[in-house]
Amino acid sequence: MGKKLVIVESPAKGKTIERYLGDEYQVLASVGHIRDLVSPRDLPADLKKGAYGKFAVDVDNGFAPYYVVSDEKKKTVAELKRALKDADELILATDEDREGEAIAWHLLEVLKPKVPVKRMVFHEITEDAIQQAKDQMRELNMPLVDAQETRRILDRLYGYEVSPVLWRKVRQGLSAGRVQSPTARLIVDRERERMAFIPADYWSLTAQFEAEGSRFGARMVRLDGARVATGSDFDDRGQIKGVRTILDAAAAESLATELEQSAFRVSGVESKPYRRRPSAPFTTSTLQQEAGRKLKLSAKQTMSVAQSLYEQGYITYMRTDSPSLSKQAIAAARAQATALYGKDSIPQAARHYAGKSKSAQEAHEAIRPSGENFRTPAEVRSALTPNEQRVYELIWKRTVASQMIDATGQTATITIASEKTSRGVAEFTASGTVITEPGFLQAYEESKDQSRYADEQAADASADESRLPDVKEGGAVGLAELERKEHVTTPPPRYTEASLVKALEELEIGRPSTYASIIDTIVRRGFVTQRGGALVPNWIAFSTIKLLEDNLGDYVDYDFTAEMLADLDRIADGELDRKEWLQRFYFGADDRPGLKSTVENLGDIDARAVNSIPVADGVTLRVGQYGPYLEGEGADGEVKRANIPEDLTPDQLTPEKAQELFAAEPVQDRVLGPHPETGLDVVVKNGRFGPYIEEALPVELDDEGKPVAPKKGKTAPKPRRASLFKSMEPESVDLETALKLLSLPRVVGVDPESGEEITARPGRYGPFLSKGTDTRSLDDEEQIFAITLEQALEKFAQPKYGARKAATALKEFDADPVSGKPVKVRDGRFGPYVTDGETNATIPRGEDVEAITFERAIELLQIKREKGPAKKPARKPAAKKPAAKKPAAKKAPARKPAAKKTPPAEA
């Protein structure tokens, strides 16, 4: 009897479940998807001009996709096929979501098994869960596959139709995405709000009162019966909302002077019960938000760590929209709370939670510790990396707290009135909460997002936590201190990853399981930059979103994007036919245009207008091919320009800042002297890409002795130029140095063996030596002039940079838990990186190599694996022919009708 072959996505997941399956099972990993839509440029030559040529999807015949097994997965597929030959049953145990179902379908299509096939699913990797999954196998869920395939094809159609519009009108290399573009729009919209924001000034008075031998703080809230304005009472244009009393500096000082001579009494005491419920257990979205707030982890890092915890069997499946817990989990959480905090810490009846999302996709329960008995953070600490420990503890605390009793107590509010002043009676309030039963707060308290009224809320929160004296209405209190404080309203805060995830979920843009990749994509593609914890849009994002809003508004509309998501849900539920839906989306129906006709009928788009953003009257920001710059008209009608500093955020570019940039004195051209050989002046200049040296061409004169306009075009003479080294300053460079720079490349000598000339020169990626087609990097720019022939020959005698560095490692660690191979830190051409021999992960700029731990190295490798291999650069036309003749590329297109065949019956 052969073994039963079980295929999972991840080697780590495979190692964990293999412990529970027994010797009759062999577990192998597909390592994610084994095939995907081919790039149209990599299609076989005979298909490039046919129906598949534009998208690798035949839009005229049921939107049939053309899938290929990627080169890096051919070895994996071969191993799976070899194992299948000796198996008597195939079990597909990929994740129980759309993507997992699609991976299983692709495996079925490629492996073409002749043995019975079963589908095994589980939401946690424990012995009980695996045994239960073995007893409840099912067939492939084709509606789930249809939904995932529709999403993949939809993204291809959207990206390949819309991106070329951006290439033509904004910048080459940009890309549009069905979900990424609306997400970028959210961030741009928030920056627009900040740019339009007008601050307002106001003052407040806060007091310290004394009563019953204790001191407590209070804030003035009413004056002569009218509410005193706070930050939330102003709109984004700086105008007051409603009837409020606004204090300016003079009014605050005058009133404070009177109050300091006034007597105060208690005009009201109010007490009411305080009750607070615990938060629901984690969903994918809330875990990403809370890990961002509490642990300062990005959405991508959070999902990577959660994936590792799931695959090792510590938590349940981490991609879920549901906050509900199973009966087993509720019992485990209640038992843990009772053991740790006493029998009175849990309510009589178990708590049950339901999701708020209208289109919750997954059938899994909430993210929680796995098993019927939760392991405490202390029990698992030794087996986990630092980040895994922190995320596990967060999940454990949230789950246990969710089944505990409410936090209860009393909230008291004291109102204190002054004697009548020239502006009427001033009223102050102080609030304090006394928690008599901490309940779930013993285990966990949820964090909150950043607020634009943080200073006022912090003061209120501090007051809420204070204990107030036992005073009676009408009783006197003493004024100990009175503070005048100036405030300036602040614009809406920029999105952080946590607050963006929250907004995406509320607007139903994308799925929680995709939020990490969405954010990573818009950052990698240059639309957004992360500064501290904030997501700041770059100017290229403004141009892109402006073009899409003006010409393809539906496709960045938040409601339209949510509707598409809901339609994918209906396809997953079997309520919609995927082919019909794609037909309507792409070709249109019922007088509603489709994507194809919308793009074809865009008409003439003014690229200059798209890339122009008004800053002030007569001042415009232009987004050019080489970056943003300001353009305006001077008093004499001459066009003036100014570069935008890289560290200047869009909301900081005010009309005043624009004038400051225009007024900045440019570095004046400085004549260093005549060139001893040509007699031409050598000048140091400051250009758009930095300071440089130029040998000035002579000015031609006409017969009347007037300067002739210089020739333009390809035939025009070009002056010799050379960039300054990074270590050089334009103010101090001398003629001798300038002549050296103009003389580059420098001939170091001749290789005595090959007779080839060796030269040293600066390059795009740093200084280097060249000998024919062979090159070697130099350590710094100064070596260009200093290196000798002997030293150059010694460099060429060594292996190329990468091979030479591979011989030694900066650090060595134990084996990676996924690949099982030793982990090392090496120094590469583009900086230090972590590798296990299979995966290379760059160490982020700013991280100290010496401080890299084994846990951090494992984390970087896992993040890289999730990101997938880097895309290969576009091939040159001449290189396409041999690529088209590869045997793998000649497979017949995988059409959907054939894909819908019922999987082989169970034995």
Helices and strands as residue ranges (DSSP letters): E 3-8, H 11-21, E 25-29, E 35-37, G 40-42, H 45-48, E 57-58, E 64-65, E 67-69, G 71-73, H 74-85, E 87-92, H 98-111, E 117-119, H 127-135, H 142-169, H 180-196, E 201-211, E 214-223, E 226-227, G 231-233, H 249-259, E 264-276, H 284-295, H 299-311, H 327-341, G 343-345, H 377-380, G 381-383, H 386-402, E 407-421, E 424-437, G 439-442, H 454-464, E 476-488, H 497-507, G 512-514, H 515-524, E 528-531, E 534-537, H 539-551, G 553-556, H 558-572, H 578-587, E 588-589, E 592-593, H 595-600, H 607-610, E 612-616, E 619-624, E 627-633, E 639-643, G 650-652, H 655-663, E 670-674, E 681-687, E 690-695, E 721-723, H 735-742, E 746-750, E 757-761, E 768-771, E 774-777, H 783-786, H 789-797, H 801-806, E 811-815, E 822-828, E 831-835, E 840-842, G 849-851, H 854-867, H 877-884, G 887-890, H 896-899
